[in-house]
Amino acid sequence: MRIETRLTLSLAFCLCLGLAISAYISFQLESRQAKEEVQQKADMLLETGLAVRAYTSDEIAPILQLLQGNAGFNVQQVPSFSAQNAIARLGKKYPDYQYREPSLNPTNVKDRANDWEVGLVRQFQSKDTLKELSGEIGEGLDKRFYVARPIRLNNPACLQCHSTPAAAPPAMVAKYGSVNGFGWKLGDVVALQVVEVPSQPAEKKAFRSVLTTVGSLACVFVLSAAVFLLLRRHVTHPLERLTQTANAISVSGQAQEAFAPAEAGQFSELHEAIVRLKTSIDSALKRIAAFSKPDDTAGK
Ligand code: HEC
């Protein structure tokens, strides 16, 4: 194998390896960035949930209680109801983001924790210092990224409706029953705040960015190779032939047609000029030789 072919093959191999490595690194970076973006939006939603909960407890509930008295009940005074409903409205703008407040013992059965949520509640219950859990669930198209935080019962005002049915407003017990959502204790992790987002859009976005990066790199490589080949064909190769012509003339005294540049142009003109120069020098030398001969005979 010619050294030139070997070099070209090694170069092509290095370029392919470089492309593969940059694709891998770029995919890792893009995936991480996509996850961070989702995590930021999820954090924002969780904080929004907390804000709506606090606003309902601090601003709405006292007014409604004044108007309807302690025995009265209106679902709009329930922090969890406000938070879940307010964020559900955001769903029109961000349909991918889902917010829930699942519990092991929920007042509203629609808030019952499913299998993997039960696992998260248990983890938060067993570890006081745990503030947040995130990860991926599901497979294939159903794969989702989640961020979960615990809801701890820190406010004694919550106990009015979540300790015993007797303490809760009768209208609430009439609506939700006396079985679920009671028996909660101060300090307990009673539920979760969970935001779920499908992973696919983030993965697709990362994949698209990788394609763009690798595609542009490949274009740069292909263009560089094309420029290299053009230079080789139109500059380096004709120059090599000119050098061969000059060498042939200086060694054997003969200009060889075989070394003429293949294409017409400046290099071909230069080749002809070298050949002409050689012819001119030859005839000049011959003339000098012809002039000097009679003197030699005269001297004898
Ligand atoms: C006026 C009664 C009342 C008060 C006070 C109240 N809740 Fe509730 N809570 C409810 C009702 C009713 C629901 C079910 C709402 C629905 O239909 O979505 C609920 C739902 C919840 C849920 C969702 C899980 C479930 O049980 O369905 C959580 C979590 C929750 N409450 C926590 C709290 C916390 C923490 C406080 C104190 C800051 C509190 N609640 C104060 C009545 C109340």
Residues whose N, C-alpha, C, O or C-beta is under 5 A from the ligand:
A	BS01	HEC	V78 S80 F81 E101 S103 N105 P106 T107 N108 D111 I151 R152 L153 N155 A157 C158 Q160 C161 G181 A191
